[in-house]
Amino acid sequence: MKFAFARTDIKKIARILEVQPKKIGDGVRFEILNAPRSSRLSVEIYSGIDIGLRKGNLISVYTAASHLQLHYCTGYVVSAILGEVTFIGESNGKLSGLTIERGGGCSLYANVDRAILSGDFTRLGPEVMLSGIALSLTESVLLPLPLAGNKTSSNVQKRRKRSG
């Protein structure tokens, strides 16, 4: 596991969401209340816990109508201007992002091809464009791309040829 949430990360997230974290077992919880909309959203962060056979970071979101989880969170990005935190999970060139808004909104983008982030958004359909734009904010925390000719890179290419 390369990334783990530190106390400074939790403080940074708390500043953006404008709520204080509460310690719960091995994790922390942020409870966001939006009185005008009569809604509540809870976010829990568990750092370095057992997830199956590996250790990783788990982000859980609870609302009155849903429960979302991001397993193996590899980083996050905060935006003070937008008032949101986007948690990222990356594996084999695919990204999943869980965005939590200060006002209690939540968006999930799952299994997004990383190449979309660096492309021309105007060439994407509107139904795909939003995920590319939203996740492009996370490029600064993404894992380095494998170099061409690298064993990992060639294995990915072989799998793509077999599946396509």
Secondary structure as the mmCIF struct_conf table of DSSP 4:
data_model
#
loop_
_struct_conf.conf_type_id
_struct_conf.id
_struct_conf.beg_label_comp_id
_struct_conf.beg_label_asym_id
_struct_conf.beg_label_seq_id
_struct_conf.end_label_comp_id
_struct_conf.end_label_asym_id
_struct_conf.end_label_seq_id
HELX_RH_AL_P HELX_RH_AL_P1 ARG A 7 LEU A 17
TURN_TY1_P TURN_TY1_P1 GLU A 18 GLU A 18
STRN STRN1 LYS A 22 ILE A 24
TURN_TY1_P TURN_TY1_P2 GLY A 25 ASP A 26
STRN STRN2 GLY A 27 ASN A 34
TURN_TY1_P TURN_TY1_P3 ALA A 35 SER A 38
STRN STRN3 SER A 39 ILE A 51
TURN_TY1_P TURN_TY1_P4 GLY A 52 LEU A 53
STRN STRN4 ARG A 54 THR A 63
BEND BEND1 ALA A 64 ALA A 65
STRN STRN5 HIS A 67 HIS A 71
BEND BEND2 TYR A 72 TYR A 72
STRN STRN6 GLY A 75 SER A 79
TURN_TY1_P TURN_TY1_P5 ALA A 80 GLY A 83
STRN STRN7 GLU A 84 SER A 91
TURN_TY1_P TURN_TY1_P6 ASN A 92 GLY A 93
STRN STRN8 LYS A 94 GLU A 101
TURN_TY1_P TURN_TY1_P7 ARG A 102 GLY A 103
BEND BEND3 GLY A 104 GLY A 104
STRN STRN9 CYS A 106 ASP A 113
TURN_TY1_P TURN_TY1_P8 ARG A 114 ARG A 114
HELX_RH_AL_P HELX_RH_AL_P2 ALA A 115 SER A 118
BEND BEND4 GLY A 119 GLY A 119
HELX_RH_3T_P HELX_RH_3T_P1 PHE A 121 ARG A 123
BEND BEND5 LEU A 124 LEU A 124
HELX_RH_AL_P HELX_RH_AL_P3 PRO A 126 SER A 136
TURN_TY1_P TURN_TY1_P9 LEU A 137 THR A 138
HELX_RH_3T_P HELX_RH_3T_P2 GLU A 139 VAL A 141
BEND BEND6 LEU A 142 LEU A 142
HELX_LH_PP_P HELX_LH_PP_P1 LEU A 143 LEU A 147
TURN_TY1_P TURN_TY1_P10 ALA A 148 GLY A 149
HELX_RH_AL_P HELX_RH_AL_P4 LYS A 151 SER A 163
#
